[in-house]
Amino acid sequence: MTAFNAVRFKVKPGMEQDFLDAHRSVDRDWPGLRHVNMIQTGEGSYCIIGEWDSMDAMAAARPFMIATLDSFRYTLDGDTDPVSGPVVLELK
């Protein structure tokens, strides 16, 4: 069953380019990852949204996601806000 994860980030002023570059440089050829997008939700606010083959595939990729987070953690203003879950209703 398809699953999604979303993580909200607040980036320190002046660190946006480092934050985005850290995401660009990551090899995300992770098993089960179908698609991922970064959106800007406000000044210094971002959200990454990933689509996965399954909750198991997403769980197996957590070590890669944590390593990625560790590579740019210094750019963040506070904690991340992660959520995830299986698709329960497809609307379009």
N, C-alpha and C positions, 0 to 999 in steps of 0.2 A: 504494500500500500504506500502510495506517495506520501512523503513527509516534507515539511518546511521548517526552517529555522530562521529567526530574525534576531539581530543584535543591534541595539541602539548604542551609539557612542557620542560623547561630548568631547570635543577636541580642544586642547589649550589654544589660546590665541597665538597665531604665528606658526602653528605646528601642522596646519592642514596639509601642506604639500608633503611633509614627511609621512603623515598618516596615509595619504593616498598612494604615495610611492611604495610604502611598505606592502600595501595590498596588491599593487601592480607587479611587484617582484616575486610574489609567491606562486609556486607551481601548484595549481589546484587540480591536477589530474588525479583526484582522489576517487577511488572506487565508489560508485553510487551517486556522485554529485552530478546532477543533470545540468543545473544552471545556477548562476549567482549574479546578483546585481548589488551595486552600492548606490544608494540614493542620498541626496542632501536634503535634510528636512528642516533646515534653518541655519542661522549663522553659527558655524562650528558644530552643528548637529548632523549626524549621519546615521544611516541604518543599512545594514547589509542583510539581504534576503537570499537564502539558498533553497533550492529545490532538490530533493533527494529521492532515490528509488524507494527507500524504506527507512523506518526509524532505526533499524539495525545498521544500515549503511551509514547513517548519520552518527550513530553512537560509535561506530568503529573509527570514524574520522575525527573524533574529539581530540586525540593527542595532536593531530595536525593543526586543528583549529586553535588549540591552546598554544602551540609553538608559534603560530602566526601572531596571536595576540601578544605573546611575550616579545615579539620583534618590534612592536610599536607601542607597547604599554606606556612608555615615557611620554607619548604625545597626548595621552588622555587626561581629561579633567574629571576625575572621579571614576566610579565603577561603570562597567558595562551593564546593559539590561538585556540578557538573553532570554528568549522563549523558543519553544519548538513543539511540534506535535504532528500527528498524522492528519491527512486530509479526511474530513468527515462528510463534506458536501462539495461537489464540483458545480459551480454556477455557470461557467462559460469556458 
